[in-house]
């Protein structure tokens, strides 16, 4: 699938200290992304070749990684420079066709990590000179109850503690994002969930969720309260929404947005806002 390196890094988090020397993740085994050519290549470093030799013995690429004998310097969509193993012939084709700092679409295969180095091993196995960017995702708001998406996470936690006291629960989700849950109202079991961006983006607030489980009618954003119906939500945000029906709750959303409303018996009980998952 076409994605970005940010999305890959958030969905395939690095292992924590004390975990196994090797970590595989099949969710994004292969993906494509738009990158920028930095006009530099070199023979594969000995340390990276050793890591690839160890990793290839554990998966379906056994005996094939020796084909990737060089590495190329690229820049991802957030400006981070990466040395990526590739075949010398592919690198020569890129060098002959693409100017320095020019964007192109590349296909990558994720081999795994880490064997002592906090680094994922990927290799580039195909290219497309057509730039195939993912559209920007937008949300109906970037702020709920004074908490703002992409603000400093520690500042958000300080604000929450000042207003609501200590969190009633902390946990890590499947993306290794830290989740802090604060109780807003005990009687209506209303809570706010603050999540960081994961191990490599932990400094900022990535998403906010406010949910009520016993019928709160509090205002969650200007002109919108828990208990509102679909038409009231559409009026508050100025957009038409689509609905995905589930057994336990219905989900209201619109295209190219990670932000949603959850409904039960036609009434709003949970609101979720988040950063663009790709940029």
SULQUI-V216113 format. One record per pair of residues at least 6 apart in sequence whose ideal C-beta (glycine too) atoms are under 6 Angstrom apart, sorted by the first residue. I is the first residue (numbers start at 1). J is the second residue. D is the distance in whole Angstrom. If there is no record, write none. Layout:
I_J_D ; I_J_D
This chain:
1_31_6 ; 2_32_5 ; 2_132_6 ; 3_31_5 ; 3_33_6 ; 4_33_5 ; 4_77_5 ; 4_278_4 ; 5_33_6 ; 5_76_4 ; 6_78_6 ; 7_277_6 ; 7_278_5 ; 8_28_5 ; 9_200_5 ; 10_175_6 ; 10_198_5 ; 11_27_6 ; 11_28_6 ; 12_25_5 ; 12_28_6 ; 13_175_6 ; 13_176_4 ; 13_198_6 ; 13_199_5 ; 14_118_6 ; 14_199_6 ; 15_23_4 ; 21_115_5 ; 22_112_6 ; 23_113_5 ; 24_112_5 ; 29_110_6 ; 30_109_5 ; 31_108_6 ; 32_105_6 ; 32_107_5 ; 34_103_6 ; 34_105_5 ; 34_131_6 ; 34_133_5 ; 35_74_4 ; 35_76_6 ; 35_106_5 ; 36_75_4 ; 36_101_6 ; 36_103_5 ; 37_98_5 ; 37_102_6 ; 38_73_4 ; 38_75_6 ; 39_100_4 ; 40_73_4 ; 41_70_6 ; 41_72_5 ; 41_91_5 ; 43_70_6 ; 44_69_6 ; 44_70_6 ; 44_71_5 ; 44_85_6 ; 51_115_5 ; 51_121_6 ; 52_65_5 ; 52_121_6 ; 54_115_6 ; 55_111_5 ; 55_112_5 ; 55_121_6 ; 56_62_5 ; 56_65_5 ; 67_87_6 ; 68_85_4 ; 68_86_6 ; 68_87_6 ; 68_123_5 ; 70_88_5 ; 70_91_6 ; 71_83_5 ; 71_84_6 ; 71_85_5 ; 72_84_6 ; 72_86_5 ; 72_91_5 ; 73_83_6 ; 74_82_6 ; 74_84_6 ; 75_81_5 ; 84_122_6 ; 84_124_5 ; 85_123_4 ; 86_124_4 ; 98_104_6 ; 103_131_5 ; 104_127_6 ; 104_129_5 ; 105_128_4 ; 105_132_5 ; 106_124_5 ; 106_127_5 ; 107_125_6 ; 107_126_4 ; 108_122_5 ; 108_124_6 ; 109_123_6 ; 109_125_6 ; 110_122_5 ; 111_121_4 ; 113_120_5 ; 134_278_5 ; 135_256_6 ; 137_256_5 ; 137_257_6 ; 137_258_6 ; 137_276_4 ; 138_257_6 ; 139_257_6 ; 139_259_4 ; 139_273_5 ; 140_237_4 ; 140_259_6 ; 141_221_6 ; 141_273_6 ; 142_149_4 ; 144_208_5 ; 144_273_6 ; 147_156_5 ; 147_208_5 ; 149_205_6 ; 149_275_5 ; 150_204_5 ; 150_275_6 ; 151_205_5 ; 153_196_5 ; 153_204_6 ; 153_205_5 ; 156_194_6 ; 156_205_5 ; 160_182_5 ; 164_182_4 ; 167_180_5 ; 167_181_6 ; 167_182_5 ; 168_181_6 ; 168_183_5 ; 169_181_4 ; 170_180_5 ; 171_179_5 ; 172_178_6 ; 173_179_6 ; 175_198_5 ; 176_198_6 ; 176_199_5 ; 177_195_5 ; 177_196_6 ; 177_198_5 ; 178_196_5 ; 179_193_6 ; 179_195_5 ; 180_194_5 ; 181_191_5 ; 181_193_5 ; 182_192_5 ; 183_191_5 ; 184_190_4 ; 184_192_6 ; 188_212_5 ; 188_214_5 ; 188_215_6 ; 188_216_4 ; 189_213_4 ; 189_214_5 ; 190_212_4 ; 190_216_4 ; 191_211_6 ; 192_210_5 ; 193_209_4 ; 195_206_5 ; 195_207_5 ; 196_202_5 ; 196_206_6 ; 197_204_6 ; 197_206_4 ; 206_275_5 ; 207_274_4 ; 208_273_5 ; 209_272_5 ; 210_220_5 ; 210_271_5 ; 211_270_4 ; 212_226_5 ; 212_269_5 ; 216_226_5 ; 217_225_5 ; 217_226_6 ; 217_227_5 ; 218_226_6 ; 219_225_5 ; 220_271_5 ; 223_236_4 ; 224_236_4 ; 226_268_6 ; 227_267_5 ; 228_268_5 ; 229_266_6 ; 233_261_6 ; 234_240_6 ; 234_241_6 ; 239_254_5 ; 241_252_4 ; 241_254_6 ; 242_253_6 ; 243_250_6 ; 243_252_6 ; 244_251_4 ; 249_262_5 ; 249_264_5 ; 250_263_4 ; 251_260_5 ; 251_262_6 ; 252_261_4 ; 253_260_5 ; 258_274_4 ; 258_277_5 ; 259_273_5 ; 260_272_5 ; 261_268_6 ; 261_271_6 ; 262_269_6 ; 262_270_4
